[in-house]
Amino acid sequence: MTRDNVKAVVIKHLAQAVDTIDAAKVDTSQSMKALGANSLDIVEVVSAAMRELKIKIPRSELAKLTNVDQLVDLLHNTAEQAKTQAKTT
C-alpha cells in the first residue's frame, strides 16, 4: 500500500467526519483541529482509518502527532511493518 493510498483513506474519513471539509482541498500540513475537526471527530477518523487499513497504533504514538501528514506517515509505516511481518511468519 502506498503512502498516497493511506492519505486517501485518512482524507476520506476526515471529510465524512467534518461536513465543512472539501476532500479535494485538504491541506495535510495542518492539524485536524485546524481543519475543523473536534476531538470526537479526530478519534473517529483515526479509528476508521486503522480499521480500514487493518492496523493498530498505540494511543501514546498517536498523541505525539501534530498534523495530518504525520498521521499518514505513521499509518503508512505501521501498515508496511505489518505487511513485512506477515511475510516472515
VENGI-V202641 format. One record per residue. N is the residue number from 1. SS is DSSP state (a for helix, b for strand, c for the rest). PHI is phi in radians with two decimals (999 if undefined). Layout:
N & SS & PHI
N & SS & PHI
//
This chain:
1 & c & 999
2 & c & -1.47
3 & a & -1.09
4 & a & -1.11
5 & a & -1.10
6 & a & -1.12
7 & a & -1.04
8 & a & -1.10
9 & a & -1.11
10 & a & -1.09
11 & a & -1.12
12 & a & -1.02
13 & a & -1.22
14 & a & -1.14
15 & a & -1.16
16 & a & -1.23
17 & a & -1.38
18 & c & -2.12
19 & c & -1.05
20 & c & -1.43
21 & c & -1.57
22 & c & -1.68
23 & a & -0.98
24 & a & -1.30
25 & a & -2.08
26 & c & -1.24
27 & c & -1.61
28 & c & -1.29
29 & c & -1.44
30 & c & -1.67
31 & c & -1.34
32 & c & -1.14
33 & c & -1.10
34 & c & -1.10
35 & c & -1.48
36 & c & 1.90
37 & c & -1.48
38 & c & -1.63
39 & a & -1.09
40 & a & -1.19
41 & a & -1.04
42 & a & -1.09
43 & a & -1.04
44 & a & -1.13
45 & a & -1.07
46 & a & -1.13
47 & a & -1.09
48 & a & -1.13
49 & a & -1.15
50 & a & -1.12
51 & a & -1.08
52 & a & -1.12
53 & a & -1.49
54 & c & 1.04
55 & c & -2.36
56 & c & -2.26
57 & c & -2.27
58 & c & -1.07
59 & a & -1.03
60 & a & -1.07
61 & a & -1.26
62 & a & -1.14
63 & c & -1.15
64 & c & -1.41
65 & c & -1.35
66 & c & -2.10
67 & c & -2.63
68 & a & -1.15
69 & a & -0.99
70 & a & -1.13
71 & a & -1.11
72 & a & -1.04
73 & a & -1.06
74 & a & -1.12
75 & a & -1.09
76 & a & -1.10
77 & a & -1.09
78 & a & -1.16
79 & a & -1.12
80 & a & -1.14
81 & a & -1.11
82 & a & -1.12
83 & a & -1.13
84 & a & -1.12
85 & a & -1.14
86 & a & -1.14
87 & a & -1.25
88 & a & -1.54
89 & c & -1.80
//
